[in-house]
Amino acid sequence: MKNAQTMDKPNVLLVCVDHWGGRLFGRLGHPSILTPSLDQLMASGITFTNAYSTSPVCVPARRDLYTGTVPRTHGVRTQPNEAPIPSGIPSMPQLFRNAGYQAYGVGKLMIYPGRDRMGFDDILINEEGRHMYGVGADDYEMFLTEQG
């Protein structure tokens, strides 16, 4: 059962994707791509249709998002990069947790080192065979191994 303080807080779902142009949603006017579930989420929340990243590659760009800082501050300019977040820089998931939210990271997080939670309560990762970067088995691969 949720307490009164928790019920007053809005739910937050941040969806990040790789290689998916921002206009490829039915709700944003694409004539043939059907995205009914995402369209419903957009209809009941806030959709940011303009974005800017200081990083042209995904690992530093995700670190920008997770920390609200730029590569010069968070220390990651290339990928792969296993540099930890410098001390004193809070992560977005940790700030949500500090505010009483549960922060759960799911999917292709591209966090280094690979199992670092970066402030999330827990993570469930699917790093899509990124063994070439030294990332061990992800949660989906471990599940498939266990299930046979």
MDAnalysis code that builds the backbone (N, CA, C; Angstrom):
import MDAnalysis as mda
import numpy as np

u = mda.Universe.empty(444, n_residues=148, atom_resindex=np.repeat(np.arange(148), 3), trajectory=True)
u.add_TopologyAttr("name", ["N", "CA", "C"] * 148)
u.add_TopologyAttr("resid", np.arange(1, 149))
u.add_TopologyAttr("resname", ["MET", "LYS", "ASN", "ALA", "GLN", "THR", "MET", "ASP", "LYS", "PRO", "ASN", "VAL", "LEU", "LEU", "VAL", "CYS", "VAL", "ASP", "HIS", "TRP", "GLY", "GLY", "ARG", "LEU", "PHE", "GLY", "ARG", "LEU", "GLY", "HIS", "PRO", "SER", "ILE", "LEU", "THR", "PRO", "SER", "LEU", "ASP", "GLN", "LEU", "MET", "ALA", "SER", "GLY", "ILE", "THR", "PHE", "THR", "ASN", "ALA", "TYR", "SER", "THR", "SER", "PRO", "VAL", "CYS", "VAL", "PRO", "ALA", "ARG", "ARG", "ASP", "LEU", "TYR", "THR", "GLY", "THR", "VAL", "PRO", "ARG", "THR", "HIS", "GLY", "VAL", "ARG", "THR", "GLN", "PRO", "ASN", "GLU", "ALA", "PRO", "ILE", "PRO", "SER", "GLY", "ILE", "PRO", "SER", "MET", "PRO", "GLN", "LEU", "PHE", "ARG", "ASN", "ALA", "GLY", "TYR", "GLN", "ALA", "TYR", "GLY", "VAL", "GLY", "LYS", "LEU", "MET", "ILE", "TYR", "PRO", "GLY", "ARG", "ASP", "ARG", "MET", "GLY", "PHE", "ASP", "ASP", "ILE", "LEU", "ILE", "ASN", "GLU", "GLU", "GLY", "ARG", "HIS", "MET", "TYR", "GLY", "VAL", "GLY", "ALA", "ASP", "ASP", "TYR", "GLU", "MET", "PHE", "LEU", "THR", "GLU", "GLN", "GLY"])
u.atoms.positions = np.array([
    [0.839, -1.182, 0.000],
    [0.000, 0.000, 0.000],
    [0.877, 1.234, 0.000],
    [0.577, 2.176, -0.862],
    [1.360, 3.397, -0.970],
    [0.932, 4.388, 0.096],
    [1.913, 5.134, 0.607],
    [1.549, 6.169, 1.564],
    [1.107, 7.424, 0.817],
    [0.536, 8.371, 1.521],
    [-0.018, 9.576, 0.898],
    [1.057, 10.371, 0.160],
    [2.268, 10.419, 0.713],
    [3.346, 11.173, 0.081],
    [3.696, 10.567, -1.277],
    [3.773, 9.249, -1.355],
    [4.102, 8.568, -2.600],
    [3.024, 8.786, -3.659],
    [1.752, 8.794, -3.260],
    [0.659, 8.926, -4.220],
    [0.614, 10.319, -4.843],
    [1.178, 11.338, -4.189],
    [1.183, 12.682, -4.736],
    [2.248, 12.878, -5.805],
    [3.181, 11.967, -5.904],
    [4.274, 12.101, -6.869],
    [3.843, 11.515, -8.213],
    [4.168, 12.200, -9.293],
    [3.841, 11.639, -10.609],
    [4.751, 10.458, -10.931],
    [4.242, 9.526, -11.704],
    [5.075, 8.439, -12.209],
    [5.968, 8.999, -13.302],
    [7.176, 8.496, -13.378],
    [8.125, 8.940, -14.396],
    [8.635, 7.719, -15.132],
    [8.526, 7.733, -16.444],
    [9.069, 6.668, -17.287],
    [9.911, 7.352, -18.352],
    [11.195, 7.085, -18.339],
    [12.098, 7.643, -19.341],
    [12.450, 6.527, -20.305],
    [12.105, 6.699, -21.563],
    [12.371, 5.702, -22.593],
    [13.481, 6.241, -23.489],
    [14.567, 5.508, -23.566],
    [15.697, 5.882, -24.429],
    [15.927, 4.747, -25.416],
    [16.166, 5.082, -26.649],
    [16.365, 4.061, -27.676],
    [17.609, 4.392, -28.502],
    [18.124, 3.379, -29.167],
    [19.225, 3.548, -30.120],
    [18.660, 3.547, -31.530],
    [19.188, 4.374, -32.355],
    [18.897, 4.334, -33.793],
    [17.405, 4.387, -34.121],
    [16.688, 5.237, -33.474],
    [15.269, 5.375, -33.744],
    [14.979, 6.849, -33.892],
    [14.772, 7.270, -35.116],
    [14.500, 8.674, -35.374],
    [13.270, 9.155, -34.621],
    [13.315, 10.360, -34.107],
    [12.264, 10.899, -33.265],
    [10.895, 11.006, -33.908],
    [10.817, 11.025, -35.212],
    [9.515, 11.154, -35.877],
    [8.900, 9.818, -36.265],
    [9.521, 8.722, -35.849],
    [9.026, 7.404, -36.235],
    [7.998, 6.861, -35.238],
    [6.985, 7.670, -34.966],
    [5.875, 7.305, -34.093],
    [4.580, 7.683, -34.792],
    [3.564, 6.840, -34.643],
    [2.269, 7.186, -35.210],
    [1.737, 8.501, -34.662],
    [1.870, 8.713, -33.374],
    [1.342, 9.921, -32.731],
    [2.024, 11.198, -33.235],
    [3.259, 11.066, -33.681],
    [3.974, 12.237, -34.192],
    [3.814, 12.392, -35.699],
    [2.872, 11.636, -36.263],
    [2.507, 11.855, -37.649],
    [3.121, 10.950, -38.687],
    [3.846, 9.898, -38.288],
    [4.390, 9.013, -39.310],
    [3.243, 8.284, -39.994],
    [3.217, 8.274, -41.332],
    [2.063, 7.735, -42.055],
    [1.903, 6.219, -42.013],
    [2.977, 5.448, -41.723],
    [2.800, 4.002, -41.798],
    [3.340, 3.222, -40.596],
    [4.096, 3.820, -39.732],
    [4.612, 3.099, -38.569],
    [3.570, 3.124, -37.453],
    [3.239, 1.928, -36.942],
    [2.241, 1.801, -35.878],
    [2.951, 1.612, -34.541],
    [2.698, 2.510, -33.608],
    [3.302, 2.442, -32.274],
    [2.221, 2.697, -31.218],
    [1.190, 1.853, -31.160],
    [0.044, 2.157, -30.293],
    [0.383, 2.273, -28.804],
    [1.242, 1.415, -28.286],
    [1.565, 1.482, -26.854],
    [2.337, 2.754, -26.530],
    [3.335, 3.062, -27.348],
    [4.099, 4.290, -27.128],
    [3.237, 5.522, -27.383],
    [2.345, 5.444, -28.350],
    [1.429, 6.564, -28.615],
    [0.551, 6.833, -27.387],
    [0.089, 5.762, -26.723],
    [-0.731, 5.925, -25.526],
    [0.070, 6.562, -24.401],
    [1.312, 6.131, -24.231],
    [2.173, 6.756, -23.225],
    [2.364, 8.243, -23.515],
    [2.578, 8.568, -24.787],
    [2.736, 9.974, -25.170],
    [1.474, 10.774, -24.875],
    [0.329, 10.170, -25.129],
    [-0.939, 10.874, -24.931],
    [-1.203, 11.180, -23.461],
    [-0.678, 10.348, -22.571],
    [-0.958, 10.544, -21.155],
    [0.198, 11.189, -20.394],
    [1.200, 11.662, -21.125],
    [2.348, 12.252, -20.449],
    [2.916, 13.421, -21.218],
    [4.197, 13.589, -21.098],
    [4.917, 14.670, -21.770],
    [5.854, 14.047, -22.782],
    [5.869, 14.570, -23.974],
    [6.756, 14.097, -25.021],
    [7.706, 15.227, -25.396],
    [8.982, 14.960, -25.320],
    [9.986, 15.937, -25.721],
    [10.357, 15.653, -27.176],
    [10.043, 16.561, -28.062],
    [10.258, 16.322, -29.487],
    [11.515, 16.979, -30.028],
    [12.217, 17.729, -29.218],
    [13.490, 18.324, -29.620],
    [14.547, 17.898, -28.611],
    [15.690, 17.488, -29.099],
    [16.745, 17.041, -28.196],
    [18.092, 17.480, -28.744],
    [19.025, 17.604, -27.841],
    [20.382, 17.979, -28.204],
    [21.323, 17.197, -27.315],
    [22.363, 16.666, -27.884],
    [23.362, 15.947, -27.111],
    [24.730, 16.539, -27.398],
    [25.531, 16.660, -26.367],
    [26.890, 17.161, -26.554],
    [27.822, 16.054, -27.000],
    [27.307, 14.833, -27.104],
    [28.132, 13.679, -27.449],
    [27.593, 12.977, -28.682],
    [28.444, 12.745, -29.685],
    [27.976, 12.099, -30.911],
    [27.909, 10.576, -30.829],
    [28.384, 9.968, -29.741],
    [28.312, 8.517, -29.594],
    [27.535, 8.172, -28.323],
    [27.009, 6.948, -28.279],
    [26.006, 6.620, -27.262],
    [26.499, 6.529, -25.828],
    [27.671, 5.977, -25.549],
    [28.091, 5.851, -24.151],
    [28.250, 7.225, -23.497],
    [28.994, 8.156, -24.102],
    [29.065, 9.487, -23.494],
    [27.709, 10.195, -23.468],
    [26.879, 9.999, -24.485],
    [25.559, 10.638, -24.508],
    [24.688, 10.133, -23.363],
    [24.733, 8.830, -23.085],
    [23.972, 8.301, -21.953],
    [24.518, 8.853, -20.643],
    [25.834, 8.970, -20.540],
    [26.420, 9.543, -19.323],
    [25.975, 11.001, -19.168],
    [25.870, 11.736, -20.280],
    [25.320, 13.106, -20.229],
    [23.933, 13.078, -19.581],
    [23.096, 12.168, -20.078],
    [21.718, 12.067, -19.591],
    [21.662, 11.646, -18.120],
    [22.439, 10.625, -17.761],
    [22.411, 10.112, -16.392],
    [22.917, 11.131, -15.372],
    [23.846, 12.015, -15.789],
    [24.454, 12.940, -14.825],
    [24.032, 14.394, -15.009],
    [23.452, 14.731, -16.151],
    [23.114, 16.130, -16.409],
    [24.343, 16.990, -16.640],
    [25.451, 16.336, -16.967],
    [26.692, 17.071, -17.213],
    [27.216, 16.758, -18.610],
    [28.312, 17.358, -18.972],
    [28.925, 17.168, -20.288],
    [30.187, 16.319, -20.150],
    [30.699, 15.779, -21.271],
    [31.879, 14.909, -21.198],
    [33.065, 15.511, -20.437],
    [33.289, 16.781, -20.575],
    [34.407, 17.404, -19.861],
    [34.260, 17.231, -18.345],
    [33.023, 17.216, -17.867],
    [32.757, 17.074, -16.432],
    [32.684, 15.620, -15.995],
    [31.938, 14.780, -16.746],
    [31.769, 13.392, -16.313],
    [32.883, 12.467, -16.751],
    [33.743, 12.907, -17.650],
    [34.951, 12.161, -17.965],
    [34.870, 11.112, -19.049],
    [33.753, 10.978, -19.736],
    [33.635, 9.962, -20.777],
    [33.439, 10.647, -22.128],
    [34.395, 10.453, -23.029],
    [34.318, 11.056, -24.367],
    [34.312, 10.017, -25.475],
    [34.634, 8.769, -25.147],
    [34.713, 7.708, -26.148],
    [33.933, 6.501, -25.668],
    [33.792, 5.557, -26.560],
    [33.194, 4.295, -26.155],
    [34.032, 3.179, -26.704],
    [34.204, 2.090, -26.026],
    [33.769, 1.921, -24.647],
    [34.647, 2.736, -23.711],
    [34.140, 2.980, -22.527],
    [34.899, 3.713, -21.530],
    [34.428, 3.257, -20.164],
    [35.353, 2.814, -19.354],
    [34.998, 2.277, -18.045],
    [35.265, 3.254, -16.916],
    [35.381, 4.535, -17.224],
    [35.629, 5.524, -16.182],
    [34.413, 5.647, -15.275],
    [34.614, 5.587, -13.970],
    [33.479, 5.786, -13.057],
    [33.045, 7.253, -13.073],
    [31.836, 7.500, -12.627],
    [31.386, 8.882, -12.479],
    [32.245, 9.524, -11.392],
    [32.810, 10.689, -11.658],
    [33.614, 11.348, -10.619],
    [32.794, 11.594, -9.357],
    [33.441, 11.508, -8.210],
    [32.726, 11.718, -6.950],
    [32.157, 13.132, -6.924],
    [31.023, 13.264, -6.288],
    [30.371, 14.560, -6.181],
    [29.371, 14.852, -7.276],
    [29.310, 13.992, -8.301],
    [28.330, 14.177, -9.380],
    [27.208, 13.167, -9.163],
    [26.023, 13.623, -8.767],
    [24.925, 12.680, -8.558],
    [24.356, 12.206, -9.898],
    [23.805, 11.016, -9.903],
    [23.154, 10.516, -11.112],
    [21.659, 10.785, -11.036],
    [21.018, 10.858, -12.191],
    [19.572, 11.064, -12.236],
    [18.831, 9.973, -11.458],
    [19.172, 8.679, -11.648],
    [18.461, 7.663, -10.864],
    [18.627, 7.875, -9.358],
    [19.826, 8.261, -8.927],
    [20.038, 8.473, -7.502],
    [19.230, 9.665, -6.996],
    [19.123, 10.715, -7.791],
    [18.318, 11.868, -7.386],
    [16.848, 11.484, -7.253],
    [16.344, 10.646, -8.163],
    [14.966, 10.152, -8.028],
    [14.827, 9.330, -6.756],
    [15.787, 8.460, -6.473],
    [15.727, 7.655, -5.247],
    [15.749, 8.546, -4.012],
    [16.582, 9.584, -4.039],
    [16.645, 10.508, -2.903],
    [15.307, 11.205, -2.672],
    [14.520, 11.346, -3.746],
    [13.208, 11.995, -3.648],
    [12.098, 10.996, -3.318],
    [12.462, 9.744, -3.042],
    [11.477, 8.752, -2.628],
    [10.943, 7.865, -3.734],
    [11.513, 7.944, -4.921],
    [11.087, 7.101, -6.033],
    [11.863, 5.788, -6.028],
    [11.281, 4.778, -6.696],
    [12.012, 3.572, -7.021],
    [12.584, 3.803, -8.414],
    [13.868, 3.581, -8.574],
    [14.516, 3.789, -9.873],
    [15.027, 2.441, -10.374],
    [14.468, 1.998, -11.471],
    [14.803, 0.686, -12.024],
    [15.262, 0.879, -13.456],
    [16.442, 0.396, -13.790],
    [16.978, 0.506, -15.147],
    [16.797, -0.790, -15.897],
    [16.182, -0.732, -17.072],
    [15.908, -1.932, -17.855],
    [16.343, -1.715, -19.292],
    [17.047, -2.689, -19.853],
    [17.374, -2.658, -21.271],
    [18.840, -2.429, -21.546],
    [19.095, -1.717, -22.607],
    [20.458, -1.437, -23.045],
    [20.907, -0.149, -22.368],
    [21.543, -0.285, -21.213],
    [21.915, 0.874, -20.420],
    [23.294, 1.411, -20.779],
    [24.162, 0.542, -21.261],
    [25.533, 0.909, -21.617],
    [26.217, 1.640, -20.466],
    [26.097, 1.068, -19.295],
    [26.734, 1.601, -18.098],
    [28.059, 0.877, -17.914],
    [29.080, 1.618, -17.597],
    [30.387, 1.017, -17.319],
    [30.799, 1.350, -15.910],
    [31.389, 0.400, -15.184],
    [31.496, -1.006, -15.579],
    [30.118, -1.635, -15.723],
    [30.049, -2.733, -16.435],
    [28.796, -3.316, -16.879],
    [27.712, -3.538, -15.851],
    [28.042, -3.880, -14.632],
    [27.016, -4.142, -13.627],
    [26.848, -2.973, -12.649],
    [27.474, -1.844, -12.912],
    [27.332, -0.674, -12.046],
    [25.894, -0.189, -12.133],
    [25.279, 0.020, -11.006],
    [23.874, 0.437, -11.001],
    [23.711, 1.931, -11.227],
    [24.734, 2.709, -11.083],
    [24.714, 4.152, -11.315],
    [23.537, 4.845, -10.633],
    [23.166, 4.355, -9.471],
    [22.085, 4.987, -8.726],
    [20.745, 4.287, -8.819],
    [20.587, 3.359, -9.760],
    [19.335, 2.606, -9.853],
    [19.207, 1.663, -8.661],
    [17.972, 1.417, -8.207],
    [17.735, 0.403, -7.181],
    [18.202, -0.957, -7.682],
    [17.881, -1.243, -8.915],
    [18.270, -2.506, -9.526],
    [18.289, -2.303, -11.036],
    [18.913, -3.244, -11.725],
    [18.990, -3.163, -13.188],
    [18.697, -4.529, -13.785],
    [18.188, -4.529, -14.985],
    [17.982, -5.721, -15.779],
    [18.491, -5.346, -17.164],
    [19.675, -5.822, -17.512],
    [20.310, -5.331, -18.732],
    [20.244, -6.328, -19.874],
    [20.208, -5.790, -21.081],
    [20.302, -6.554, -22.318],
    [21.235, -5.758, -23.216],
    [22.493, -6.092, -23.165],
    [23.503, -5.317, -23.880],
    [23.804, -5.844, -25.278],
    [22.992, -6.745, -25.784],
    [23.040, -7.197, -27.178],
    [24.414, -7.679, -27.640],
    [24.975, -8.630, -26.912],
    [26.204, -9.267, -27.364],
    [27.400, -8.353, -27.430],
    [27.558, -7.502, -26.472],
    [28.653, -6.543, -26.505],
    [29.924, -7.111, -25.882],
    [30.178, -8.390, -26.107],
    [31.363, -9.041, -25.551],
    [32.638, -8.408, -26.088],
    [32.568, -7.835, -27.276],
    [33.769, -7.221, -27.846],
    [34.252, -6.042, -27.018],
    [33.382, -5.485, -26.183],
    [33.773, -4.376, -25.316],
    [34.078, -4.838, -23.897],
    [34.144, -6.146, -23.681],
    [34.452, -6.655, -22.363],
    [33.254, -6.755, -21.437],
    [32.050, -6.582, -21.981],
    [30.840, -6.707, -21.176],
    [30.514, -8.195, -21.070],
    [30.341, -8.680, -19.855],
    [30.003, -10.081, -19.663],
    [28.589, -10.364, -20.128],
    [28.124, -11.551, -19.826],
    [26.773, -11.940, -20.212],
    [25.757, -10.987, -19.601],
    [24.758, -10.605, -20.400],
    [23.709, -9.747, -19.856],
    [22.614, -10.617, -19.249],
    [21.633, -9.980, -18.649],
    [20.583, -10.718, -17.936],
    [19.792, -11.640, -18.857],
    [19.540, -11.221, -20.088],
    [18.785, -12.063, -21.013],
    [19.597, -13.304, -21.387],
    [20.893, -13.125, -21.645],
    [21.745, -14.276, -21.961],
    [21.817, -15.235, -20.770],
    [21.916, -14.695, -19.563],
    [21.945, -15.553, -18.367],
    [20.639, -16.326, -18.211],
    [19.495, -15.663, -18.501],
    [18.198, -16.325, -18.431],
    [18.135, -17.479, -19.437],
    [18.569, -17.224, -20.667],
    [18.530, -18.264, -21.688],
    [19.438, -19.437, -21.307],
    [20.591, -19.154, -20.743],
    [21.514, -20.209, -20.308],
    [20.876, -21.057, -19.204],
    [20.240, -20.400, -18.257],
    [19.594, -21.122, -17.142],
    [18.416, -21.963, -17.618],
    [17.663, -21.471, -18.608],
    [16.468, -22.168, -19.082],
    [16.761, -23.237, -20.105],
    [17.969, -23.236, -20.681],
    [18.351, -24.248, -21.661],
    [17.869, -23.949, -23.043],
])
